[in-house]
């Protein structure tokens, strides 16, 4: 069988890249960040580039709000409502409506608080049949450490049950006290039907 030869694409030259840079409609956004000239910085997840306005905002918060208003700043600077106001600003980026997003602690801390709250409720602890914390075997490792740590803190009142993604739905039964399920698998991109799992959990 004769296979036609593939045509190789012309090599990309520096001049091509410079032309694309000049035509980039987002090039102005670079000035919003404190990045040394000549630095190409692509890490936006763990420690993104410092926004140029952040230092000024922090200085104002420290000197004026905290330094000047002291505890009154919870109201005068509206700190008390920041979880909702920041959440409302982020909501459009997430496809959510105002009032549907709230900013809180880190994911790990919130998982700990949520699981601890569920498992320590009298209506949960008093049901001797509900002893299982259900999760996926391949769930994010930190999440599993947190759940297992709570299990130990509660004096081994509960037990961990880890199953494969395909077994999660069928594993909801009367023994489950809490389920820690990640909507999207961080490695494979597999998406659970949370509507279905929520129905099974109630």
C-alpha angles and dihedrals in degrees: 000000000000115000115200114239115254117238112235117230116245113265114264111244129206089246089058090054092047090051091051090048092053091050094046108121090204097051091105090065091072089073089062090069134066100239124149114246111266094022119126107201119183103165107110101152113061101020115002123191115289112259109234091231094054097078091052092047092049092048090051091048093049099041104033108021101035099022096042108028097029111184090354087072090080084075106019093050092033094237090148092066098040095106089060100036094049089043090054091052092051095042096087090054089056097044090250133131126242110282094027098092127059128181115226142145124321119297091255094052092046092050089052093049094045095048092043090051094049096045096045096052112115091231089058099040093046093058102083091189092063102077104131131101102197123207143142120275089227096044118134104293095230091055091053091048089054094049092047090047091054089048089056093045090056091059096257090296086140135042132214119241114192120189138170118268091254090056099049098092094048091048095069106105140134092287094065114102096172137358125210105197125165111219095217122030107238093217107036103024091233110162122212120215095244092183089061094044091048090053091051091048095056 
